[in-house]
Amino acid sequence: RNDREIAGLRTIEALRAYAAVNDGQLPEKLDDLTVPIPDDPFTGRPFDYQLDGRTAVLQGPPAPGLLFRVEVRVAH
């Protein structure tokens, strides 16, 4: 559980760093990030990522008793 939270936080920080050098724009896909990001420790694959305008949704499939879903919005 802690490993998943840490991997998620590292990915969120990579998204923020990307936006900081790209005029506040989030990447279209995680592959656009220039820094390495961890995979979801529960699946061994990248987190699911969707971009809708200025909001990105990062999530992993539910595990017993644990749901991982984060929305990232970049302020103007």
Long-range contacts (C-beta under 8 A, 24 or more apart in sequence): 1-66, 3-41, 4-40, 4-41, 4-42, 4-60, 4-63, 4-66, 4-68, 5-68, 6-38, 7-37, 7-38, 7-39, 7-40, 7-41, 7-47, 8-40, 8-47, 8-58, 8-60, 8-68, 8-70, 10-37, 10-38, 11-37, 11-38, 11-47, 11-58, 12-58, 12-70, 12-72, 15-56, 15-58, 15-72, 16-72, 19-74, 24-54, 24-74, 24-75, 24-76, 25-74, 26-51, 26-54, 26-56, 26-72, 26-74, 27-51, 40-68
